[in-house]
Amino acid sequence: MAREHMHPKLIVGLTSASTPETLQRCGAYADGLLIPTSFAPMTPATASAAAAVERRGGIADLHSMAAREILYTLKQVIEKQGMLDTPASVTSDRDPIKTGLASLHTKMACSAQ
């Protein structure tokens, strides 16, 4: 846009570009870029999770943290259902996973800050 002498008042980026990699590789170009996202390490729990990912060389963004939540939820369901988790029990383990996932409920709470 600089080459074309464009000076927009607002640039909105794709959610998938909201990673530290964008800043590392395109920092000057990303200055002022507005990107909606669904993960921000704003609580002690999310900051701790993000730090753990980063200590292992990962990037804590909306994609990786969503994947982490999915795997953690599956882990909890598998443990709660008492599944055998053996090669011979793969077929019989499917129903307890479905039942466990179907029984999950989430309450969303919003607070003004």
C-alpha positions as CSV (number, residue, x, y, z in Angstrom):
1,M,0.0,0.0,0.0
2,A,2.9,2.3,0.7
3,R,4.1,1.8,-2.9
4,E,0.7,2.8,-4.2
5,H,0.6,5.9,-1.8
6,M,-2.4,4.5,-0.1
7,H,-3.0,5.7,3.5
8,P,-6.1,4.0,4.9
9,K,-7.5,5.1,8.2
10,L,-8.2,1.5,9.2
11,I,-6.9,-1.9,8.1
12,V,-8.6,-5.0,9.3
13,G,-6.7,-8.3,9.0
14,L,-7.8,-11.9,8.9
15,T,-8.1,-13.7,12.2
16,S,-5.6,-16.3,11.0
17,A,-2.9,-13.6,10.7
18,S,-3.1,-12.7,14.4
19,T,0.0,-14.5,15.5
20,P,3.4,-13.4,16.9
21,E,4.8,-14.7,13.6
22,T,3.1,-11.8,11.8
23,L,4.8,-9.3,14.0
24,Q,8.1,-11.1,13.8
25,R,8.2,-11.2,10.0
26,C,6.1,-8.2,9.0
27,G,6.3,-5.9,12.0
28,A,6.6,-2.6,10.2
29,Y,3.7,-3.6,7.8
30,A,1.5,-4.8,10.6
31,D,1.7,-1.6,12.6
32,G,-1.8,-0.4,13.2
33,L,-3.4,-3.5,11.8
34,L,-6.7,-4.5,13.6
35,I,-7.3,-8.2,13.8
36,P,-10.2,-9.8,15.7
37,T,-9.2,-12.8,17.6
38,S,-10.6,-15.3,20.1
39,F,-7.5,-15.8,22.3
40,A,-5.7,-13.3,24.5
41,P,-3.8,-14.3,27.6
42,M,-5.7,-12.0,29.9
43,T,-6.3,-14.1,32.9
44,P,-3.7,-15.9,35.1
45,A,-4.8,-19.3,33.7
46,T,-4.6,-18.2,30.1
47,A,-1.3,-16.4,30.7
48,S,0.1,-19.5,32.3
49,A,-1.0,-21.7,29.4
50,A,0.4,-19.3,26.9
51,A,3.7,-19.2,28.8
52,A,3.9,-23.0,28.9
53,V,3.4,-23.2,25.1
54,E,6.0,-20.5,24.4
55,R,8.6,-22.2,26.7
56,R,8.4,-25.2,24.4
57,G,8.9,-23.1,21.4
58,G,5.3,-22.9,20.3
59,I,3.1,-19.9,19.6
60,A,0.0,-19.4,21.7
61,D,-2.6,-18.1,19.3
62,L,-6.3,-18.8,18.7
63,H,-5.5,-21.9,16.6
64,S,-3.1,-23.7,18.9
65,M,-4.9,-22.8,22.1
66,A,-8.2,-24.0,20.6
67,A,-6.5,-27.3,19.7
68,R,-5.2,-27.5,23.3
69,E,-8.7,-27.0,24.7
70,I,-10.1,-29.7,22.4
71,L,-7.5,-32.2,23.4
72,Y,-7.8,-31.4,27.1
73,T,-11.6,-31.8,26.9
74,L,-11.2,-35.2,25.2
75,K,-8.7,-36.2,27.9
76,Q,-11.1,-35.3,30.6
77,V,-14.0,-37.2,28.9
78,I,-11.8,-40.3,28.4
79,E,-10.8,-40.3,32.0
80,K,-14.3,-39.7,33.3
81,Q,-15.8,-42.4,31.1
82,G,-13.3,-45.0,32.4
83,M,-12.4,-46.1,28.9
84,L,-9.9,-48.9,28.3
85,D,-8.0,-47.1,25.5
86,T,-6.5,-50.3,24.0
87,P,-6.2,-51.4,20.4
88,A,-8.8,-54.0,21.0
89,S,-11.3,-51.5,22.6
90,V,-11.2,-48.8,19.9
91,T,-14.7,-49.7,18.6
92,S,-16.3,-50.1,22.0
93,D,-14.6,-46.8,23.2
94,R,-16.5,-44.7,20.6
95,D,-19.8,-44.7,22.4
96,P,-18.5,-43.6,25.8
97,I,-16.7,-40.7,24.0
98,K,-19.9,-39.7,22.3
99,T,-21.9,-40.0,25.5
100,G,-19.3,-38.0,27.5
101,L,-19.0,-35.2,24.9
102,A,-22.8,-35.0,24.7
103,S,-23.1,-34.6,28.4
104,L,-20.8,-31.5,28.5
105,H,-22.3,-28.1,29.2
106,T,-20.7,-24.7,29.2
107,K,-21.8,-21.6,30.9
108,M,-20.5,-18.4,29.4
109,A,-20.0,-15.4,31.8
110,C,-19.4,-11.9,30.7
111,S,-18.1,-9.2,32.9
112,A,-17.7,-5.5,32.2
113,Q,-14.1,-4.3,32.7
